[in-house]
């Protein structure tokens, strides 16, 4: 069961290191999407500044049970890299090799300790949840629905992460909440971003 935590981070001031990183991230993302169709290969950038403020607030208030962070569908790795800048042990899982290479290059340019893995963040044992979501959306799921050894390569399970961030297509958010509820540890936080409604933070009870 997930409990929603009202976010309280609007007045959080980001460190210079995070602001500098975000400025370069925005430049690189703009260069990447220039001249490409909208949502090229499923890539859409979230509002990284808002997520960074929320992460810093979570850290300052001690809301998470620990400091192990994972970004599901990490794209350019913006959120995972910000988490690293803020002192979290940070990981990112991304299935698109092209954007994954960009995330690794950017993190290395800033000498960030982030472990990016190519693969699906959907854990083995989610088949029934995916089937239910497929029926509920009349088959309208763009999420990669195959499983691989991303977690085995990391040497971690979903239950090892204290905070998980994901920016899904809106109709896939309920599925990801259900996956998190099944596999995450008690007390872990799920941060979900939506272009229209903004950021939601949920705690597993």
N, C-alpha and C positions, 0 to 999 in steps of 0.2 A: 504494500500500500504506500502511495506517495502523498506527501504533504507539501503543499505549496508554501514557499517562504517569500513574503513580500520583499522585493528588492529595495535596498536603501543605499544608493551609491551615486546619486545625481551630483553631489557636491564633492566627490572624491577627486583629489588632484593627483595626476599621474607623475611619477618621477621622470626626470629629463631623459634617462636612458630608454624608458618605454616610449615616450613621445618621439624621440629620434628614430627608434626602430619603426614605429607606426608610420612615420612620414615616408621612410624608404619603402616600407611594405606597400603603401598606397601607390607610390610611383611605379613599383614593379607590377602590381596588379593592373594598373591603368595601361601600362605598356602591353601587358599580356592580352587584355580583352580588346584593345584598339583594333577596329576593323573586323572583329570576329562577331558571329551571330550571338544574340543574347543567350546566356546560359550555355556557352560553348562547352560541349562535352560534360554537361552537368555542373559546371563551375559557376558559382555566384558568390561574390564576397559579402561577408556579413559586416556589421558595424563594429569594427575591432576596438574602437575607443570605448564604446559602451561595455563591451565584454571585459576589457582591461580594467575599467573602473569597478565592475562587479567583482572580478577576481581579487583585486586589491582590498575591497571592502570585506569579502569573505575571509581573506587572510587576516586583516586587522581585527575583525570581530571574532575570529576563531570559530567560524561556523562549520568548517569541515572537520571530519574526524582525524585527518592526517594531511600530508602534503604531496600525495601521488596523484598526478593529473593526466588525463588522456583526452585528446580531441578526436572524436569519431568523424571520419571524412575530413581530414585535416587540410585539404587543399594546399594553399600556399604556406600553411603551418603558422599562420598569424597568431592564433590563440595559444597554441602549444608553445610557441616561442615567447610570447608575453608571459605565460606561466613560468617559463624558465627564468626570464628576467626578474620575476617577482620571488624567485627562490623555491619554486615547486620542482619536484622531480617529475619531468614532463615527457610525455609520449604522444605521438600522432600516428593514426592509421589512415592510409589513403590508397584507393584502388586505381586512381589515374596516375600513371607513371610520369606523364609530362608535368603536371603541377607538383607532383611529389619531388621531382628533380629541382624545381624552383624553390620549394620549401627548404630542401637540404642546402642548396647554394646560399640562400639568404641567411639561414641560421649559422652556417659556417662563416659567412662574411662578418657576422656580429659575434663570433666565437661563443655561440650558445650551446649549452649541453642539452640537446633535445634528441630523443631517439625516434626517428621516423621509420615506419614499416610500410611496405607495399602490401596491400591485401584488403580483405573485407573485415569490417569491424563487427559483423553479425556473428555472434558466437554459435558454435555447434549446440544443437538442442533447441533452436528457435523455430523449427519447421512449422509447428502447429500455430505459433503466433503469426507467422508470415501467411499461412493459409487463411487464417481468420481475417487478417488485414486485407488480403487479396479479395476475399469475398465482400468485405465491408466497403471496399472502394471500387467494386465492379472491375477489378483487375487493373485499376489505375495506380500502379506502383512503379516508380522508376528506380527504386533502390535495388542495387545489386543483390541478388538473392542467393548467391552461392556462398559456400563456406570454404575457408582455407586455413592455413596454419599461421595466421598473423599472430595470434596470441601465443602459440607455441614458440614462434620465433622470438617474441618479446620475453618469453619466460614468465608471463603474467596472465592472470585471468581477469575478467571484468570485476570480480569481487576484490581484486587487489587495488582498485582505483578509488581514491577518496572523492574525486570530482571528475565528472565526465561532461564535456561540452559537445553539442551537436547543433548543426544548422540544417535541418531537413526541409524537404518540400512539405508544405502544410499538411497534406493528407497523410503523411507518413509519421507525423509526430506521435499520434497515439500508439502506433506500433513500437516506436523506439522507447516510449515510456514503459510499455509492457515488458520489453526486453530488459530494460534497466531494472524494473521491479523484480523480475525473475532472477537475474544474475548478480546484481550489485549487492554489496554488503550493507547491513543495517547502519544507518547514519550517513551513508554516502549521498553526495549531491549530484543532481542532474541539471545542467544548464542548457536550456533550449532557446534558440533565437528564432524569431519570426519577423519578417520585414514589416508586417502590418501591426502586430501587437507588441513587438519588442522582445525583451528577455523575460523568461520565466525560470525560476529556480525551484526545484523539487527535492525533498529529502525522502529517502526510503525509510519508512517506519520499521 
